[in-house]
Amino acid sequence: MAEVAVYGAWASPLSKRVEIALKLKGVKYDVIEEDMSNPSLWLQNYNPILKNVPVLIHEGDPVVDPNVILEYIDETWKVNPIFPQNPKDRAKARFWIKFIDEKCVPAVMAACWGRQMVQQMATQDAFNCLKALEDELSGKKFFGGNNVGAVDIAAIFIALWLGVMEEINGVKLLKHDKFPLLARWVNDILSCRIIQESLPPRDQLISYHRIHNPNSFPPGPGNAPMMNAPFPFPPR
């Protein structure tokens, strides 16, 4: 195994966060692909509490939780910082990452995958979340300013996975006329070479998630794929 390795899942936006951050830093790494329906003993050993991806291995030691991993990467490899250096701006970036994970992603998922009544209520929540991100982009190319930063990496779900869910379910949340800055950001972020190299092909994601989606699982705690990577987020 290389000095740096990532236990991940190809369709998981959380795994891709780690890979994007490492690529931005110019860090060479190996990827160990996990089948989250049958996690390897290695993964369970490195992440015995959550037993999910991603897990970063650095010099033989594991680092778990995608956002903890992002900060670890930024603190370990100083080149091309992804978090702001100013403490106040750094705290603001942490807030937006938390907002994306805990507010935006659940809202857009419910709006795309939820049962009819849930879907109707969630759509407005999703619009409100996207509007907040739209406002945060005012005057900036990326959430990180002129360069891709940690918030952009966390928002990669919006850039790719949201469009996949929209196509599969025949809904449209990220409307260009309603969220022009966010739509422009999606185009800009997906045009970045490092981002393109890190993300799975869109058509493969669509094919995968037509089968592995929340509506294909019987109701019950822990049955929906959102409760475990790769689709799309593990529990916090």
C-alpha positions, 0 to 999 in steps of 0.5 A: 500500500502507498503512504496514502490510501483512500478506502472509498466507493466509486459512486460516493460523493463523500469518497470523492471529496477526499480524492479531490482534496488530495489531487488539489494538493498534488498528493499521490494515493491509492484507492481501495474500492469498497463494496458497502453491501459487504464492507471488507474486514480492513475497512471494519478494522480501520473504521470500527465504529461507523464501518463506512467510507471514506477512510484516509490511511496516512503512514499506516494510520486511519483518519475517518469522517469526510470533513475531518479528513478534509481538515487533516489533508489541509493541515498535513499538506500545506500547499494549495490550501483548501480552507481559508487561513483566517480563523473567522473565514475558516469557521464560515467555511465549516458552517457552509459545509455543515449546512450542505451536509445537514440541510441541503442534501437531505432537502434535495434528496427528499424533493427528488426521492420522497413520497408525494406529500414529503416531496411537495413539502421538501421542494420548498426546503430545497429551493430555500437551501439552493437560494442560500448557496446562490446568495453565498456565491454573489461576487465570487467564482467559487465558494472559495473565492477565485480557487476551488476550496473546501466548500466547493468540494463539499458542494460537489454533490450539488454539481453532479449528484443532484443533476443525476437525481433530477434526471432519474426522477423527472424533477428540476430543482436547480433552475438556471433562471432561478439560480443563475450563479449556482448554475454557472458555478456547476459549469465552472466546477465541472470544467476543472480538470482535477474535478473531471479526473476525480468524478465518476462518469455521469451516465454510469451514475445514472445507471447505478442509481436507477437501481440503487435508489431509496424507492427500491428499498422497503421502508424501515430504519437503515434500509434506504441507501442514504443511510450508507455510502455510496448513495449518498451519505452515511449517518452522522 
